[in-house]
Amino acid sequence: MPGLSCTKLTLFTIAGVAIQLVGLSLFVFGFFPVKPTLPGHSGPESFRAPTCNSNRNESHSDVTDVPPHRLRSLYKELSGVPPAFERLILMVIDGLPAEFVLGKDGKPPGKDLMEAMPYTQSLLSNGMAIGYHAKAAPPTVTMPRLKAMVSGAIGGFLDVALNFNTQAMVDDNLLGQFLKIGWKMVMLGDETWLKLFPGLFMRHDGVTSFFVKDTVQVDQNVSRHLDHELSRDDWDFLILHYLGLDHVGHTGGRNSALMAPKLTEMDEVVKMIHMTNIVNQKNNQGQTLLVVVSDHGMTESGNHGGSSYEETDSLALFIGLQNDVSDFLSSNHNNVNQVDIAPTLAHLLGVPIPKNNVGVLIPEIFGYLSGDQHLKALELNSWQLLRLLQAQIPGLSCRNHPCDGSDADQESTITKCYGSIERICCCLYMNAALLKKSWMSKEVSRSNSRKEYTSTVAAYYEFLRMASEWLSHRATDKPVGLLTLGIVAMLLSSLILLSLLFHIYKEVHTREMQCPFDLKSLMQTWCLEETFVMGVVLILVVSMTSSSLVEEEQYIWHFLASTSQLLLLRKAIQSSVHSFSKGQNKKTGLQISSVCVLLISGRILRGWHQGGVNYTNLPDISKWLEQAGNDNVKSIQVVTCLLMIALSLYAFFIFGTNRNIVLVIGFSFLISGLLVLQHILRHQDGTFASSSYSATTLVQMIYAILGVSTSGTVIALPWLVPFSTSETCMSHDIYMSASAPCEVQNKSLLVKLRESLYVIGWAYICCWCLLQLLLQQTINSIPIFLLLVQTLASTLYLSYSGLHHKQWVEVSAIYILGMAGHFALGNSNSLATVDVAGAFIGISSHSTVLSGILMFIITYASPALSILSMVMYISLKDTSYFVSSSDADSRQLLKMMIGFPCLVPLGLNSILLTAYTIVLLVMRNHLFVWSVFSPKYIYVCTTTICVYIGVTVVAATVTYAYMVLGLRTGKQYKLSHQQ
């Protein structure tokens, strides 16, 4: 039958993938734009009331030529609110959950946590400090959270990607304002500050934040300078950013044995600062404020990045305030937003609020101010947010709503606010302005008008909180045309890939109908397995529309994997009835045994981790083993490594041919496995992996041996497979026909290709599993081994299935198995489950690219394994009927062999990618668009990259082996005829 040639099929596939990449890029850059910000920096104009269209018409004073001391006096004069402090110490404890210090739901923290930080707890109980649960906005990673604290602005969602390649901050922020008034700044700790503010610090000692195995030296490098810096008076702003607690969380979780000692270490730092620079400060030093903050919290496993309460629960602790805050201790209203820190510090230190701030003044901090000063501070905060509203809402008109307050005499009564956002904003602001003006006019009786003062403060906070909430959650305008174009491109790509898949299906179906097996009745009906695969696609697409199902997607994949395995068992039992009379009981027994292995291992994997978001606190196998102790976990890891080595060597030697070649390959992987075992015994204690020089060198050696062994096998094996003249002649006798030369070469080629691809495929699998055993969390050693067992069992079953299953159904089953394994390793659709700790194993100096590659390898261990196993699947699948047809040639044979293993993953992924892109566009105004749907979309995009890479490796491997063996077969055939 006429059909697409192998070259055309390849070109159409590449075109489909390219169009999909273009569409995906258009959609991503259209849907996740960098949030618009107001240009410039706040100056003297921020102390004046905004006018209509103030952002366009106001002349911003150039303060670059004003001396710093004069500018500071000018700010003090214009604001009417004197700065309370002249020096600031900002202590950032990376990853510290606020509940470790303040407790949760009105209850104090646990006894062990309180005992770990006795000095900090005494400050809180004596009214010398005030603490807040400062809610951080997702994504909860360091860089965007630091920017939020110093600018009061919430960045774009894709800041999670920029967190690994921090760029200098150009938006208005507190550090830039401090620099203008002549402050001298010192930074000790996380080098992220140096990347955000290059050249701003007169002294600094930065440490990298990405070697998460280091929990000791990373903090000692900060504290070693502390005594010296606290004794000096040449700085105004001191930043201390401690990373050790976050690293403890990444390596051991919240309940790590190292957590309490690390909290005690931080408590000692707080005590030293408080005793030295606040209680016993020198006369020549100004009033000092100590602010202890955390950038984000952490989950039970110690990770972060998502939007759960545990991850967004950051700390804001103010020590050294002039007012007594003991009355606040019994209050439960100690919840603020992280962005509220910026405007609060700006007023306390006498600088303008950053221009793009969306935060609100923290009420209790300003108890030391007089009534008119407090209202002035609230007014300045209101003016700043009003300017931002005017920039964000083009329709915010002052014609009917005098937002500047200049025409306040026109209305003398408080009105109820309703209608559009424009009307509500102006109405709430006008109510607050009228109340303030009324209170200010009563100079004589002002001290007796406490009720009016309270009402005025409440009115200001009503406007501030409404404006802050709207600005924080406002979805930026998205270019609908660009998004539509991206979706159209992805739809076109899906259509191309599915059309190619359907074309291959028809061609294979025709060839199967010409084979001697009596399966026409089976081929002419739509089998249950095929219906199931179509149902899988429908279930996955429908589940994408529910935020709850997105959060708990692992249940869907586990259900689909178990159901597909039961269908395989059903088919094996059915075939056993027909094979009983033909004496093929051994083959059927192997099939049934393989499915039973899949079901048992799948059930263990299902119970290994309680994945998702809502049920991670429930018991599972991994938690039970961790409670049993590190020694037991390490013992299990050692046994798993030995079993993996043994199984790998056994699988290499299943084929009896090419013993010498396989012996060399097996020996190289044996050396790699023993080195991995040595790393486990010497440098891992069940929970933590050492980052010492010897450990790093050993891991780099393992990387090198695995890389050389695998790439050497792929490149050299097709050239080394032995050919004999007798094999070629025997093939000629068996397959003699009118087209015998073509058939003989193809038959001989197919035999040698299957032998080569089996060894190459198992080399891929063995290399990948040993690599995962090295990089994954120690508790995941058994799941990695079970994934290896599932891979071997599934390929063994499918190699005996013959024509009882459609090949595209078999490849779909392998794909489903890989996705179920992805969630079985503890992954979810939350960014918090990304394993950062393993991404730095074997890296001697920080590299964003290398760390990103390792993080990708860890996260997509199972999906990549399932695609790489396609090479071995191709080698074991009986495709002899491809070469028995009269029109068979080498290129057609190659097309038939790699068609389904490459096109099915691409087709399934394209359907899911396109469907979820449409869902995300529909859900763009949903409440959980940034906390649930957007993180899921990042995973969908990276899964697409995984599929692209895997399919490319499979196609390139099979094509290369086929070309080399085809060249050698042709020469061997000519040589046999010459003889």
TORMARLO-912072 format. One record per residue (C-alpha): x, y, z. Coordinates in steps of 0.5 Angstrom, whole numbers, padded with zeros to 4 digits, always signed. Example, Ala and Ser with C-alpha at 12.3 -4.5 7.8 and 13.67 -1.06 7.14 Angstrom:
+0025-0009+0016
+0027-0002+0014
This chain:
+0000+0000+0000
+0003+0007-0001
+0005+0011+0005
+0009+0016+0008
+0016+0014+0007
+0021+0014+0013
+0024+0021+0011
+0017+0024+0011
+0015+0021+0017
+0021+0024+0021
+0020+0031+0018
+0013+0031+0019
+0014+0029+0027
+0019+0034+0027
+0015+0040+0024
+0009+0038+0029
+0014+0038+0035
+0017+0045+0033
+0010+0048+0032
+0008+0045+0039
+0014+0049+0042
+0012+0055+0038
+0005+0055+0041
+0007+0053+0048
+0012+0059+0048
+0007+0064+0046
+0002+0062+0051
+0007+0062+0057
+0010+0069+0055
+0003+0071+0054
+0000+0068+0060
+0006+0069+0065
+0008+0076+0064
+0012+0080+0068
+0008+0084+0073
+0007+0092+0070
+0011+0096+0075
+0011+0104+0076
+0018+0107+0073
+0022+0111+0078
+0023+0111+0085
+0019+0115+0091
+0021+0122+0093
+0019+0128+0096
+0012+0128+0091
+0010+0122+0095
+0009+0126+0101
+0004+0130+0097
-0004+0128+0096
-0004+0125+0089
-0008+0129+0084
-0013+0126+0078
-0008+0122+0073
-0002+0124+0078
+0002+0119+0075
+0002+0122+0068
+0002+0130+0071
+0006+0130+0077
+0013+0132+0076
+0017+0128+0080
+0023+0132+0084
+0030+0130+0082
+0033+0128+0088
+0040+0126+0085
+0043+0132+0087
+0041+0133+0094
+0046+0131+0099
+0044+0125+0103
+0043+0129+0110
+0039+0134+0107
+0034+0129+0103
+0033+0126+0110
+0031+0132+0113
+0027+0134+0108
+0023+0127+0108
+0022+0128+0116
+0020+0135+0115
+0015+0133+0109
+0012+0127+0112
+0010+0130+0119
+0012+0123+0122
+0019+0123+0125
+0023+0117+0124
+0023+0112+0130
+0030+0109+0129
+0037+0111+0126
+0039+0104+0125
+0036+0097+0123
+0039+0090+0123
+0035+0085+0119
+0036+0078+0121
+0033+0073+0116
+0032+0066+0118
+0031+0062+0111
+0025+0057+0112
+0023+0059+0119
+0016+0057+0120
+0013+0063+0124
+0009+0057+0128
+0016+0055+0131
+0016+0061+0135
+0009+0064+0135
+0005+0057+0135
-0001+0056+0131
-0009+0057+0132
-0008+0061+0138
-0004+0056+0142
+0004+0057+0143
+0009+0052+0140
+0011+0046+0143
+0015+0045+0149
+0021+0043+0145
+0021+0049+0140
+0020+0054+0146
+0026+0050+0150
+0030+0051+0143
+0029+0059+0143
+0029+0061+0151
+0031+0068+0150
+0026+0070+0144
+0021+0067+0148
+0022+0071+0154
+0022+0077+0149
+0015+0076+0147
+0013+0074+0154
+0015+0080+0157
+0013+0085+0152
+0019+0087+0149
+0018+0084+0142
+0012+0083+0138
+0011+0077+0133
+0007+0076+0127
+0005+0071+0122
+0007+0074+0115
+0003+0071+0110
+0008+0070+0104
+0005+0070+0097
+0007+0064+0092
+0012+0062+0089
+0015+0061+0096
+0022+0061+0094
+0028+0066+0097
+0029+0071+0091
+0022+0073+0090
+0020+0073+0098
+0026+0078+0099
+0024+0083+0094
+0017+0083+0097
+0020+0084+0104
+0024+0090+0101
+0019+0093+0096
+0012+0091+0098
+0011+0089+0091
+0009+0082+0089
+0013+0079+0083
+0010+0075+0077
+0009+0067+0078
+0015+0066+0074
+0020+0069+0079
+0020+0061+0081
+0025+0060+0075
+0029+0067+0076
+0030+0064+0083
+0036+0060+0080
+0039+0066+0076
+0038+0072+0080
+0038+0079+0077
+0039+0086+0080
+0033+0089+0082
+0031+0095+0079
+0025+0097+0082
+0024+0102+0088
+0026+0099+0094
+0028+0100+0101
+0035+0099+0100
+0035+0104+0094
+0032+0109+0099
+0037+0108+0104
+0042+0109+0100
+0039+0116+0098
+0039+0118+0105
+0047+0116+0106
+0046+0110+0110
+0052+0105+0110
+0050+0098+0109
+0053+0091+0111
+0051+0084+0108
+0053+0077+0111
+0050+0071+0109
+0046+0069+0103
+0049+0072+0096
+0042+0073+0093
+0043+0080+0096
+0049+0081+0093
+0046+0079+0086
+0040+0083+0087
+0043+0089+0090
+0050+0089+0087
+0055+0094+0089
+0051+0097+0094
+0054+0094+0101
+0061+0097+0103
+0062+0090+0106
+0059+0084+0105
+0061+0076+0106
+0056+0072+0101
+0055+0065+0102
+0051+0060+0096
+0044+0058+0098
+0044+0052+0094
+0049+0047+0097
+0043+0044+0102
+0047+0039+0105
+0051+0044+0109
+0048+0046+0115
+0053+0048+0119
+0059+0052+0116
+0054+0056+0112
+0052+0059+0118
+0058+0060+0121
+0061+0064+0116
+0056+0069+0118
+0056+0069+0125
+0064+0069+0125
+0063+0077+0123
+0058+0078+0128
+0062+0081+0134
+0066+0085+0130
+0060+0088+0126
+0056+0089+0132
+0062+0093+0135
+0063+0098+0130
+0059+0104+0129
+0060+0106+0121
+0054+0102+0119
+0046+0104+0119
+0043+0097+0116
+0046+0090+0117
+0043+0084+0114
+0044+0077+0117
+0041+0072+0112
+0042+0065+0115
+0041+0059+0111
+0042+0053+0115
+0035+0052+0118
+0033+0052+0111
+0038+0047+0109
+0036+0042+0115
+0029+0042+0113
+0031+0040+0106
+0035+0034+0108
+0031+0032+0114
+0024+0035+0114
+0021+0039+0120
+0022+0034+0125
+0030+0033+0123
+0034+0032+0129
+0038+0038+0127
+0032+0043+0128
+0032+0044+0135
+0040+0045+0135
+0039+0050+0129
+0034+0054+0133
+0038+0055+0139
+0044+0057+0135
+0039+0062+0132
+0036+0064+0139
+0044+0066+0141
+0044+0070+0135
+0038+0074+0137
+0041+0074+0144
+0047+0077+0142
+0044+0083+0138
+0039+0085+0143
+0044+0085+0149
+0049+0089+0145
+0046+0094+0140
+0039+0095+0143
+0040+0094+0151
+0047+0096+0152
+0048+0101+0146
+0053+0106+0146
+0051+0113+0146
+0054+0115+0139
+0050+0110+0136
+0043+0111+0134
+0036+0108+0136
+0037+0101+0133
+0031+0096+0131
+0032+0089+0130
+0027+0085+0125
+0027+0078+0125
+0024+0075+0119
+0024+0069+0115
+0022+0069+0107
+0018+0063+0107
+0016+0056+0111
+0017+0049+0110
+0012+0043+0109
+0013+0037+0113
+0018+0034+0109
+0022+0041+0109
+0021+0043+0102
+0017+0049+0100
+0015+0053+0093
+0008+0052+0094
+0002+0055+0097
+0000+0051+0103
-0001+0054+0110
+0006+0051+0112
+0010+0054+0106
+0007+0061+0107
+0007+0062+0114
+0013+0066+0115
+0016+0070+0121
+0016+0078+0122
+0019+0079+0129
+0020+0086+0131
+0025+0087+0137
+0026+0094+0140
+0020+0098+0139
+0019+0104+0143
+0012+0102+0145
+0009+0097+0150
+0006+0091+0146
+0004+0087+0152
-0003+0089+0151
-0002+0085+0144
+0000+0079+0147
-0007+0076+0148
-0009+0078+0141
-0010+0073+0136
-0010+0078+0130
-0003+0077+0129
-0003+0075+0122
-0001+0080+0117
+0002+0080+0109
+0009+0079+0108
+0009+0085+0104
+0007+0089+0110
+0014+0089+0112
+0016+0094+0107
+0011+0100+0108
+0012+0099+0116
+0020+0099+0116
+0019+0105+0111
+0015+0109+0116
+0020+0107+0122
+0026+0109+0119
+0024+0116+0115
+0024+0114+0108
+0018+0114+0102
+0014+0108+0101
+0017+0104+0095
+0013+0106+0089
+0010+0099+0087
+0008+0097+0094
+0002+0094+0096
+0003+0093+0103
-0001+0096+0109
+0002+0099+0115
+0002+0094+0121
-0003+0097+0126
+0001+0095+0133
+0008+0098+0131
+0006+0105+0131
+0003+0105+0138
+0008+0110+0140
+0006+0116+0135
+0001+0121+0137
-0006+0121+0134
-0005+0126+0128
+0002+0123+0127
-0001+0116+0126
-0007+0118+0122
-0001+0122+0117
+0002+0115+0117
-0004+0112+0114
-0006+0118+0110
+0001+0117+0106
+0000+0110+0106
-0007+0111+0102
-0004+0116+0098
+0002+0111+0095
-0004+0106+0094
-0008+0111+0091
-0003+0112+0086
-0002+0105+0084
-0009+0104+0083
-0010+0110+0078
-0004+0107+0074
-0007+0100+0074
-0015+0102+0073
-0015+0107+0067
-0022+0108+0068
-0021+0111+0075
-0024+0118+0074
-0023+0124+0079
-0029+0128+0076
-0035+0125+0080
-0030+0122+0086
-0025+0127+0088
-0020+0122+0090
-0015+0128+0092
-0019+0130+0097
-0019+0137+0095
-0026+0138+0094
-0028+0135+0101
-0033+0140+0103
-0037+0138+0097
-0039+0132+0101
-0040+0132+0109
-0043+0125+0110
-0040+0118+0110
-0043+0114+0104
-0044+0107+0103
-0039+0104+0098
-0042+0100+0092
-0041+0099+0085
-0035+0098+0081
-0028+0098+0083
-0027+0105+0081
-0033+0107+0085
-0031+0103+0091
-0024+0105+0092
-0026+0113+0091
-0031+0112+0096
-0027+0109+0101
-0022+0113+0101
-0026+0119+0101
-0030+0117+0107
-0023+0116+0111
-0021+0123+0108
-0027+0126+0111
-0027+0123+0118
-0019+0125+0118
-0021+0132+0116
-0027+0132+0121
-0022+0130+0127
-0017+0134+0125
-0021+0140+0126
-0023+0139+0133
-0017+0141+0136
-0020+0143+0143
-0024+0137+0144
-0019+0132+0140
-0017+0129+0146
-0024+0127+0148
-0026+0124+0141
-0023+0118+0142
-0029+0114+0138
-0028+0119+0132
-0021+0117+0132
-0022+0110+0132
-0027+0111+0127
-0022+0114+0122
-0017+0109+0123
-0022+0104+0122
-0024+0108+0115
-0017+0108+0113
-0015+0101+0114
-0022+0099+0110
-0019+0103+0104
-0012+0100+0105
-0014+0093+0106
-0019+0093+0100
-0014+0096+0095
-0008+0092+0098
-0012+0086+0097
-0015+0088+0090
-0008+0090+0087
-0005+0083+0090
-0010+0079+0087
-0011+0083+0080
-0010+0079+0074
-0005+0082+0069
-0008+0084+0063
-0007+0078+0058
-0006+0079+0050
-0012+0075+0048
-0009+0074+0041
-0003+0072+0043
-0006+0066+0047
-0011+0064+0042
-0005+0064+0037
-0001+0059+0042
-0007+0055+0043
-0008+0054+0035
-0001+0052+0034
-0002+0047+0040
-0008+0044+0037
-0005+0044+0030
+0001+0040+0033
-0003+0035+0036
-0007+0034+0030
-0001+0033+0026
+0002+0028+0031
-0005+0024+0032
-0005+0024+0024
+0001+0021+0024
+0000+0016+0029
-0007+0014+0026
-0003+0013+0019
+0002+0008+0022
-0004+0005+0026
-0007+0003+0019
-0001+0001+0016
+0001-0004+0021
-0006-0006+0021
-0005-0008+0014
+0001-0012+0015
-0002-0016+0021
-0008-0018+0017
-0003-0021+0012
+0001-0025+0017
-0001-0033+0018
-0005-0032+0024
-0012-0032+0025
-0014-0026+0028
-0018-0022+0023
-0024-0023+0028
-0020-0020+0033
-0017-0014+0029
-0024-0012+0026
-0027-0011+0033
-0025-0005+0038
-0022-0009+0044
-0023-0007+0051
-0016-0005+0052
-0017+0000+0046
-0023+0003+0049
-0020+0004+0056
-0014+0008+0053
-0019+0012+0050
-0022+0013+0057
-0016+0014+0060
-0015+0021+0056
-0022+0023+0057
-0021+0022+0065
-0015+0026+0065
-0018+0032+0061
-0024+0032+0065
-0020+0032+0072
-0016+0038+0069
-0022+0042+0070
-0022+0041+0078
-0017+0044+0083
-0018+0038+0088
-0017+0033+0083
-0010+0037+0080
-0008+0037+0087
-0009+0030+0088
-0007+0027+0081
-0003+0021+0084
-0010+0018+0085
-0012+0018+0078
-0005+0015+0075
-0005+0010+0080
-0012+0008+0079
-0011+0008+0071
-0004+0004+0072
-0008-0002+0076
-0013-0002+0072
-0009-0003+0066
-0005-0008+0069
-0012-0012+0071
-0013-0012+0063
-0007-0015+0062
-0008-0020+0067
-0015-0021+0064
-0012-0022+0057
-0006-0027+0059
-0012-0031+0062
-0016-0031+0056
-0010-0033+0052
-0008-0039+0057
-0014-0042+0055
-0012-0042+0047
-0005-0044+0049
-0006-0050+0053
-0008-0055+0047
-0001-0052+0044
+0003-0054+0049
+0005-0046+0051
+0004-0046+0058
+0011-0044+0060
+0010-0038+0056
+0003-0036+0059
+0005-0038+0066
+0011-0032+0065
+0006-0027+0062
+0001-0028+0068
+0007-0028+0073
+0009-0022+0070
+0003-0018+0071
+0002-0021+0078
+0009-0018+0079
+0007-0011+0076
+0000-0011+0081
+0004-0013+0087
+0010-0008+0086
+0005-0003+0084
+0001-0003+0090
+0007-0002+0094
+0009+0004+0091
+0002+0007+0092
+0003+0006+0099
+0010+0009+0099
+0008+0016+0100
+0002+0020+0101
+0003+0025+0096
-0001+0031+0093
-0003+0036+0098
-0009+0035+0103
-0007+0028+0105
+0001+0028+0106
+0000+0028+0114
-0003+0021+0113
+0001+0015+0115
+0005+0011+0109
+0011+0006+0109
+0016+0012+0108
+0014+0015+0115
+0014+0008+0118
+0021+0007+0116
+0024+0014+0118
+0021+0013+0125
+0025+0006+0125
+0031+0010+0125
+0037+0012+0120
+0040+0005+0121
+0035+0001+0118
+0034+0006+0112
+0041+0005+0111
+0041-0002+0111
+0035-0003+0106
+0039+0002+0102
+0045-0003+0102
+0040-0009+0100
+0037-0005+0095
+0043-0003+0091
+0046-0010+0092
+0039-0013+0089
+0039-0008+0083
+0047-0010+0081
+0045-0017+0081
+0038-0016+0077
+0042-0012+0072
+0048-0017+0071
+0042-0022+0070
+0039-0018+0065
+0045-0017+0061
+0046-0024+0061
+0039-0027+0059
+0041-0027+0051
+0047-0033+0050
+0050-0029+0044
+0056-0024+0044
+0058-0027+0051
+0065-0023+0051
+0062-0016+0049
+0056-0017+0054
+0061-0019+0059
+0065-0012+0058
+0059-0008+0059
+0057-0012+0065
+0063-0011+0068
+0063-0003+0067
+0056-0003+0070
+0058-0007+0076
+0064-0003+0078
+0059+0003+0078
+0054-0001+0082
+0060-0002+0087
+0062+0005+0087
+0055+0007+0089
+0055+0002+0094
+0061+0005+0097
+0058+0012+0097
+0052+0009+0101
+0056+0006+0106
+0061+0012+0107
+0058+0018+0106
+0050+0017+0107
+0047+0016+0114
+0040+0014+0112
+0038+0021+0112
+0044+0026+0110
+0049+0025+0104
+0056+0028+0106
+0058+0034+0101
+0066+0033+0103
+0071+0033+0098
+0072+0026+0098
+0064+0025+0097
+0064+0030+0091
+0070+0026+0088
+0067+0019+0089
+0060+0022+0086
+0064+0025+0080
+0067+0019+0079
+0061+0015+0078
+0058+0020+0074
+0064+0019+0069
+0064+0011+0069
+0056+0011+0068
+0057+0016+0062
+0063+0013+0059
+0060+0006+0060
+0053+0008+0057
+0055+0012+0051
+0061+0007+0049
+0055+0002+0049
+0051+0006+0045
+0056+0008+0040
+0061+0002+0040
+0056-0004+0040
+0053-0004+0033
+0060-0004+0030
+0062-0010+0035
+0056-0015+0034
+0059-0021+0030
+0056-0023+0024
+0058-0030+0021
+0057-0033+0014
+0053-0039+0016
+0048-0034+0019
+0047-0031+0013
+0046-0037+0008
+0042-0040+0013
+0037-0034+0013
+0037-0035+0005
+0035-0042+0005
+0029-0040+0010
+0027-0034+0007
+0028-0036-0001
+0023-0032-0005
+0023-0028-0011
+0025-0022-0007
+0030-0026-0003
+0036-0022-0003
+0032-0016+0001
+0028-0021+0005
+0035-0024+0007
+0038-0018+0009
+0033-0015+0013
+0032-0022+0017
+0039-0022+0019
+0039-0015+0020
+0033-0015+0025
+0036-0021+0029
+0042-0017+0030
+0039-0011+0031
+0034-0014+0037
+0041-0017+0040
+0044-0010+0040
+0038-0006+0042
+0037-0011+0048
+0044-0009+0051
+0043-0002+0049
+0036-0001+0052
+0038-0005+0059
+0045-0001+0059
+0040+0006+0059
+0036+0003+0064
+0041+0000+0069
+0045+0007+0068
+0039+0011+0070
+0037+0007+0076
+0044+0007+0079
+0044+0014+0078
+0037+0015+0081
+0040+0011+0087
+0045+0016+0088
+0041+0022+0087
+0034+0020+0090
+0032+0021+0097
+0035+0015+0101
+0028+0013+0103
+0026+0012+0095
+0031+0007+0094
+0026+0001+0094
+0021+0005+0090
+0027+0006+0085
+0028-0002+0085
+0021-0003+0084
+0021+0001+0078
+0026-0003+0075
+0023-0009+0077
+0016-0006+0074
+0020-0004+0067
+0023-0011+0067
+0016-0015+0068
+0012-0010+0063
+0017-0011+0057
+0017-0019+0059
+0010-0019+0059
+0009-0015+0052
+0015-0019+0049
+0010-0025+0049
+0004-0022+0047
+0005-0022+0040
-0001-0020+0036
-0006-0020+0042
-0005-0013+0044
-0005-0007+0039
+0002-0004+0040
+0000+0003+0041
-0004+0000+0047
+0002-0003+0050
+0006+0003+0049
+0001+0007+0052
+0001+0002+0058
+0008+0003+0059
+0007+0011+0059
+0002+0010+0064
+0006+0006+0068
+0012+0011+0068
+0007+0017+0070
+0004+0013+0076
+0011+0012+0078
+0013+0019+0078
+0008+0020+0084
+0010+0014+0087
+0017+0017+0088
+0013+0023+0092
+0012+0028+0087
+0006+0032+0086
+0003+0038+0083
+0006+0043+0088
+0013+0046+0087
+0014+0044+0094
+0016+0037+0093
+0021+0038+0088
+0028+0035+0091
+0033+0041+0092
+0038+0037+0096
+0040+0032+0091
+0041+0037+0085
+0048+0039+0088
+0051+0032+0089
+0057+0031+0086
+0058+0039+0084
+0064+0042+0087
+0062+0049+0085
+0055+0052+0084
+0053+0052+0077
+0045+0053+0076
+0045+0049+0069
+0048+0043+0072
+0044+0044+0079
+0038+0045+0074
+0039+0038+0070
+0040+0034+0076
+0034+0037+0079
+0030+0035+0073
+0033+0028+0073
+0031+0027+0080
+0024+0030+0079
+0023+0026+0072
+0026+0019+0074
+0020+0015+0073
+0017+0018+0066
+0024+0018+0063
+0025+0011+0065
+0019+0009+0062
+0021+0012+0055
+0028+0010+0055
+0025+0003+0056
+0022+0003+0049
+0029+0001+0047
+0029-0005+0050
+0021-0006+0048
+0023-0005+0041
+0028-0011+0042
+0024-0016+0045
+0018-0014+0041
+0016-0020+0035
+0016-0016+0029
+0018-0021+0024
+0012-0020+0020
+0015-0013+0018
+0020-0016+0014
+0016-0022+0010
+0012-0017+0006
+0014-0016-0001
+0015-0009-0001
+0019-0009+0006
+0025-0005+0005
+0030-0002+0011
+0027+0004+0011
+0020+0002+0012
+0022-0003+0017
+0026+0002+0021
+0019+0006+0021
+0015+0001+0023
+0020-0001+0029
+0020+0006+0032
+0013+0009+0030
+0009+0007+0036
+0014+0008+0041
+0016+0015+0039
+0009+0017+0037
+0005+0015+0042
+0008+0019+0048
+0008+0025+0043
+0001+0024+0042
-0001+0023+0049
+0003+0029+0051
+0000+0033+0046
-0007+0032+0048
-0006+0033+0055
-0001+0039+0054
-0007+0042+0049
-0012+0041+0054
-0009+0043+0060
-0007+0050+0056
-0014+0051+0054
-0016+0049+0062
-0011+0054+0064
-0014+0060+0060
-0021+0058+0062
-0019+0058+0069
-0015+0065+0069
-0019+0068+0074
-0020+0063+0078
-0019+0063+0086
-0013+0058+0085
-0010+0060+0079
-0003+0062+0082
-0003+0057+0087
-0006+0050+0084
-0007+0051+0076
+0000+0055+0075
+0004+0050+0078
+0001+0044+0075
+0002+0048+0068
+0010+0048+0070
+0010+0041+0071
+0006+0040+0064
+0011+0044+0061
+0017+0040+0064
+0014+0033+0062
+0013+0035+0055
+0021+0037+0055
+0022+0030+0058
+0018+0027+0053
+0022+0030+0047
+0028+0028+0050
+0026+0021+0051
+0023+0020+0045
+0029+0024+0041
+0034+0019+0045
+0030+0013+0043
+0029+0015+0036
+0037+0017+0035
+0039+0010+0038
+0035+0006+0034
+0036+0009+0028
+0044+0009+0029
+0044+0002+0031
+0040+0000+0025
+0044+0005+0020
+0051+0001+0023
+0048-0006+0022
+0045-0005+0016
+0051-0002+0013
+0055-0008+0016
+0049-0013+0014
+0050-0011+0006
+0057-0012+0006
+0057-0019+0010
+0051-0021+0005
+0056-0019-0001
+0062-0022+0002
+0058-0029+0003
+0056-0029-0005
+0063-0028-0007
+0065-0034-0003
